[in-house]
């Protein structure tokens, strides 16, 4: 529960279970998939409740919302900056164990009047199951 406490977000049973389920997987599920997971523990929860809580936790920086390659939004229980690799064929998303390059943020900051807050990097390819 400390992840929610650290962000001064009210801890509800539903919110905690949604977070627990999201953090229990590394598959970066969509809200629909996560809803099915949460329903095993909270059969009466609505899809709207799951969506709302994911949005709130994303806005608070507790989780990441991944807008990846035109697919449905996916969610990641690891809020720290890290990279992802996505399969062009099936849409699978995995974490990539590559240290973030914060120099790219500094370089981008010198090329724009924007204040750079963070960056995201996505690699694409074919997962082992989709490779010919």
Contact map, one row per residue, 1 for C-alpha under 8 A:
111110000010000100000000000000000000000000000000000000000000000000000000000000000000000000000000000000000000000000000000000000000000
111111000000000000000000000000000000000000000000000000000000000000000000000000000000000000000000000000000000000000000000000000000000
111111100000000000000000000000000000000000000000000000000000010000000000000000000000000000000000000000000000000000000000000000000000
111111111110000100000000000000000000000000000000000000000000010000000000000000000000000000000000000000000000000000000000000000000000
111111111110000000000000000000000000000000000000000000000000000000000000000000000000000000000000000000000000000000000000000000000000
011111111000000000000000000000000000000000000000000000000000000000000000000000000000000000000000000000000000000000000000000000000000
001111111000000000000000000000000000000000000000000000000001010000000000000000000000000000000000000000000000000000000000000000000000
000111111100000000000000000000000000000000000000000000000000000000000000000000000000000000000000000000000000000000000000000000000000
000111111110000000000000000000000000000000000000000000000000000000000000000000000000000000000000000000000000000000000000000000000000
000110011111000000000000000000000000000000000000000000000000000000000000000000000000000000000000000000000000000000000000000000000000
100110001111101100000000000000000000000000000000000000000000000000000000000000000000000000000000000000000000000000000000000000000000
000000000111111100000000000000000000000000000000000000000000000000000000000000000000000000000000000000000000000000000000000000000000
000000000011111110000000000000000000000000000000000000000000000000000000000000000000000000000000000000000000000000000000000000000000
000000000001111111000000000000000000000001001000000000000000000000000000000000000000000000000000000000000000000000000000000000000000
000000000011111111100000000000000000000000000000000010000000000000000000000000000000000000000000000000000000000000000000000000000000
100100000011111111110000000000000000000000000000000000000000000000000000000000000000000000000000000000000000000000000000000000000000
000000000000111111111000000000000000010010000000000000000000000000000000000000000000000000000000000000000000000000000000000000000000
000000000000011111111100000000000100010000000000010011000000000000000000000000000000000000000000000000000000000000000000000000000000
000000000000001111111110000000000000000000000000000000000000000000000000000010000000000000000000000000000000000000000000000000000000
000000000000000111111111000000000000000000000000000000000000000000000000000000000000000000000000000000000000000000000000000000000000
000000000000000011111111100000000100110000000000000000000000000000000000000000000000000000000000000000000000000000000000000000000000
000000000000000001111111100110000100000000000000000000000000000000000000001110000000000000000000000000000000000000000000000000000000
000000000000000000111111110000000000000000000000000000000000000000000000000111000000000000000000000000000000000000000000000000000000
000000000000000000011111110000000000000000000000000000000000000000000000000000000000000000000000000000000000000000000000000000000000
000000000000000000001111111100000000000000000000000000000000000000000000000000000000000000000000000000000000000000000000000000000000
000000000000000000000011111100000000000000000000000000000000000000000000000100000000000000000110000000000000000000000000000000000000
000000000000000000000000111110000000000000000000000000000000000000000000000000000000000000011100000000000000000000000000000000000000
000000000000000000000100111111000000000000000000000000000000000000000000011110000000000000001100000000000000000000000000000000000000
000000000000000000000100001111111100000000000000000000000000000000000000011100000000000000000000000000000000000000000000000000000000
000000000000000000000000000111111100000000000000000000000000000000000001111000000000000000000000000000000000000000000000000000000000
000000000000000000000000000011111110000000000010011001000000000000000000111000000000000000000000000000000000000000000000000000000000
000000000000000000000000000011111111000000000010000000000000000000000000000000000000000000000000000000000000000000000000000000000000
000000000000000000000000000011111111100000000000000000000000000000000000000000000000000000000000000000000000000000000000000000000000
000000000000000001001100000011111111110000000000010000000000000000000000000000000000000000000000000000000000000000000000000000000000
000000000000000000000000000000111111111000000110010000000000000000000000000000000000000000000000000000000000000000000000000000000000
000000000000000000000000000000011111111100000000000000000000000000000000000000000000000000000000000000000000000000000000000000000000
000000000000000000001000000000001111111110000000000000000000000000000000000000000000000000000000000000000000000000000000000000000000
000000000000000011001000000000000111111111101000000000000000000000000000000000000000000000000000000000000000000000000000000000000000
000000000000000000000000000000000011111111111000000000000000000000000000000000000000000000000000000000000000000000000000000000000000
000000000000000000000000000000000001111111100000000000000000000000000000000000000000000000000000000000000000000000000000000000000000
000000000000000010000000000000000000111111100000000000000000000000000000000000000000000000000000000000000000000000000000000000000000
000000000000010000000000000000000000011111111000000000000000000000000000000000000000000000000000000000000000000000000000000000000000
000000000000000000000000000000000000011111111000000000000000000000000000000000000000000000000000000000000000000000000000000000000000
000000000000000000000000000000000000001001111100000000000000000000000000000000000000000000000000000000000000000000000000000000000000
000000000000010000000000000000000000011001111110110000000000000000000000000000000000000000000000000000000000000000000000000000000000
000000000000000000000000000000000010000000011111110000000000000000000000000000000000000000000000000000000000000000000000000000000000
000000000000000000000000000000110010000000001111111000000000000000000000000000000000000000000000000000000000000000000000000000000000
000000000000000000000000000000000000000000000111111100000000000000000000000000000000000000000000000000000000000000000000000000000000
000000000000000000000000000000000000000000001111111110000000000000000000000000000000000000000000000000000000000000000000000000000000
000000000000000001000000000000100110000000001111111111000000000000000000000000000000000000000000000000000000000000000000000000000000
000000000000000000000000000000100000000000000011111111100000000000000000000000000000000000000000000000000000000000000000000000000000
000000000000000000000000000000000000000000000001111111110000000000000000000000000000000000000000000000000000000000000000000000000000
000000000000001001000000000000000000000000000000111111111000000000000000000000000000000000000000000000000000000000000000000000000000
000000000000000001000000000000100000000000000000011111111100001000000000001000000000000000000000000000000000000000000000000000000000
000000000000000000000000000000000000000000000000001111111110000010000000000000000000000000000000000000000000000000000000000000000000
000000000000000000000000000000000000000000000000000111111111000000000000000000000000000000000000000000000000000000000000000000000000
000000000000000000000000000000000000000000000000000011111111111000000000000000000000000000000000000000000000000000000000000000000000
000000000000000000000000000000000000000000000000000001111111111110000000000000000000000000000000000000000000000000000000000000000000
000000000000000000000000000000000000000000000000000000111111110000000000000000000000000000000000000000000000000000000000000000000000
000000100000000000000000000000000000000000000000000000011111111000000000000000000000000000000000000000000000000000000000000000000000
000000000000000000000000000000000000000000000000000000001111111100000000000000100000000000000000000000000000000000000000000000000000
001100100000000000000000000000000000000000000000000000001111111100000000000011100000000000000000000000000000000000000000000000000000
000000000000000000000000000000000000000000000000000001001101111110000000001111100000000000000000000000000000000000000000000000000000
000000000000000000000000000000000000000000000000000000000100111111000000001111100000000000000000000000000000000000000000000000000000
000000000000000000000000000000000000000000000000000000100100001111100000111100000000000000000000000000000000000000000000000000000000
000000000000000000000000000000000000000000000000000000000000000111110000111100000000000000000000000000000000000000000000000000000000
000000000000000000000000000000000000000000000000000000000000000011111111110000000000000000000000000000000000000000000000000000000000
000000000000000000000000000000000000000000000000000000000000000001111111110000000000000000000000000000000000000000000000010000000000
000000000000000000000000000000000000000000000000000000000000000000111110000000000000000000000000000000000000000000000000000000000000
000000000000000000000000000000000000000000000000000000000000000000111111000000000000000000000000000000000000000000000000000000000000
000000000000000000000000000000000000000000000000000000000000000000111111100000000000000000100000000000000000000000000000000000000000
000000000000000000000000000001000000000000000000000000000000000000110111110000000000000000000000000000000000000000000000000000000000
000000000000000000000000000001100000000000000000000000000000000011110011111000000000000000000000000000000000000000000000000000000000
000000000000000000000000000111100000000000000000000000000000000011110001111100000000000000000000000000000000000000000000000000000000
000000000000000000000100000111100000000000000000000001000000001111000000111110000000000000000000000000000000000000000000000000000000
000000000000000000000110010110000000000000000000000000000000001111000000011111100000000000000000000000000000000000000000000000000000
000000000000000000100110000100000000000000000000000000000000011100000000001111100000000000000000000000000000000000000000000000000000
000000000000000000000010000000000000000000000000000000000000011100000000000111110000000000000000000000000000000000000000000000000000
000000000000000000000000000000000000000000000000000000000000111100000000000111111000000000000000000000000000000000000000000000000000
000000000000000000000000000000000000000000000000000000000000000000000000000001111100000000000000000000000000000000000000000000000000
000000000000000000000000000000000000000000000000000000000000000000000000000000111110000000000000000100000000000000000111000000000000
000000000000000000000000000000000000000000000000000000000000000000000000000000011111000000000011111100000000000000000001100000000000
000000000000000000000000000000000000000000000000000000000000000000000000000000001111100000000011110100000000000000000001111000000000
000000000000000000000000000000000000000000000000000000000000000000000000000000000111110000001111000000000000000000000000111000000000
000000000000000000000000000000000000000000000000000000000000000000000000000000000011111000001111000000000000000000000000011110000000
000000000000000000000000000000000000000000000000000000000000000000000000000000000001111100111100000000000000000000000000011111100000
000000000000000000000000000000000000000000000000000000000000000000000000000000000000111111111000000000000000000000000000000111100100
000000000000000000000000000000000000000000000000000000000000000000000000000000000000011111100000000000000000000000000000000111000000
000000000000000000000000000000000000000000000000000000000000000000000000000000000000001111100000000000000000000000000000000001000100
000000000000000000000000000000000000000000000000000000000000000000000000000000000000001111110000000000000000000000000000000000000100
000000000000000000000000000000000000000000000000000000000000000000000010000000000000011111111000000000000000000000000000000000000000
000000000000000000000000001000000000000000000000000000000000000000000000000000000000011001111100000000000000000000000000000000100000
000000000000000000000000001100000000000000000000000000000000000000000000000000000001111000111110000000000000000000000000000000000000
000000000000000000000000011100000000000000000000000000000000000000000000000000000001110000011111000000000000000000000000000000000000
000000000000000000000000010000000000000000000000000000000000000000000000000000000111100000001111100000000000000000000000000000000000
000000000000000000000000000000000000000000000000000000000000000000000000000000000111100000000111110000000000000000000000000000000000
000000000000000000000000000000000000000000000000000000000000000000000000000000000110000000000011111000000000000000000000000000000000
000000000000000000000000000000000000000000000000000000000000000000000000000000000110000000000001111100000000000000000000000000000000
000000000000000000000000000000000000000000000000000000000000000000000000000000000100000000000000111110000000000000000000000000000000
000000000000000000000000000000000000000000000000000000000000000000000000000000001110000000000000011111000000000000000000000000000000
000000000000000000000000000000000000000000000000000000000000000000000000000000000000000000000000001111111000000000000000000000000000
000000000000000000000000000000000000000000000000000000000000000000000000000000000000000000000000000111111100000000000000000000000000
000000000000000000000000000000000000000000000000000000000000000000000000000000000000000000000000000011111110000000000000000000000000
000000000000000000000000000000000000000000000000000000000000000000000000000000000000000000000000000011111111000000000000000000000000
000000000000000000000000000000000000000000000000000000000000000000000000000000000000000000000000000011111111100000011110000000000000
000000000000000000000000000000000000000000000000000000000000000000000000000000000000000000000000000001111111110000010000000000000000
000000000000000000000000000000000000000000000000000000000000000000000000000000000000000000000000000000111111111000000000000000000000
000000000000000000000000000000000000000000000000000000000000000000000000000000000000000000000000000000011111111100010000000000000000
000000000000000000000000000000000000000000000000000000000000000000000000000000000000000000000000000000001111111111110000000000000000
000000000000000000000000000000000000000000000000000000000000000000000000000000000000000000000000000000000111111110000000000000000000
000000000000000000000000000000000000000000000000000000000000000000000000000000000000000000000000000000000011111110000000000000000000
000000000000000000000000000000000000000000000000000000000000000000000000000000000000000000000000000000000001111111100000000000000000
000000000000000000000000000000000000000000000000000000000000000000000000000000000000000000000000000000000000111111100000000000000000
000000000000000000000000000000000000000000000000000000000000000000000000000000000000000000000000000000000000100111110000000000000000
000000000000000000000000000000000000000000000000000000000000000000000000000000000000000000000000000000000000100111111000000000000000
000000000000000000000000000000000000000000000000000000000000000000000000000000000000000000000000000000001101100001111110000000000000
000000000000000000000000000000000000000000000000000000000000000000000000000000000000000000000000000000001000000000111110000000000000
000000000000000000000000000000000000000000000000000000000000000000000000000000001000000000000000000000001000000000011111000000000000
000000000000000000000000000000000000000000000000000000000000000000000000000000001000000000000000000000001000000000011111100000000000
000000000000000000000000000000000000000000000000000000000000000000000000000000001110000000000000000000000000000000000111110000000000
000000000000000000000000000000000000000000000000000000000000000000000000000000000111000000000000000000000000000000000011111000000000
000000000000000000000000000000000000000000000000000000000000000000010000000000000011110000000000000000000000000000000001111100000000
000000000000000000000000000000000000000000000000000000000000000000000000000000000011110000000000000000000000000000000000111110000000
000000000000000000000000000000000000000000000000000000000000000000000000000000000000111100000000000000000000000000000000011111000000
000000000000000000000000000000000000000000000000000000000000000000000000000000000000111100000000000000000000000000000000001111100000
000000000000000000000000000000000000000000000000000000000000000000000000000000000000011110000000000000000000000000000000000111111110
000000000000000000000000000000000000000000000000000000000000000000000000000000000000011000010000000000000000000000000000000011111110
000000000000000000000000000000000000000000000000000000000000000000000000000000000000000000000000000000000000000000000000000001111110
000000000000000000000000000000000000000000000000000000000000000000000000000000000000000000000000000000000000000000000000000001111110
000000000000000000000000000000000000000000000000000000000000000000000000000000000000001011000000000000000000000000000000000001111111
000000000000000000000000000000000000000000000000000000000000000000000000000000000000000000000000000000000000000000000000000001111111
000000000000000000000000000000000000000000000000000000000000000000000000000000000000000000000000000000000000000000000000000000000111
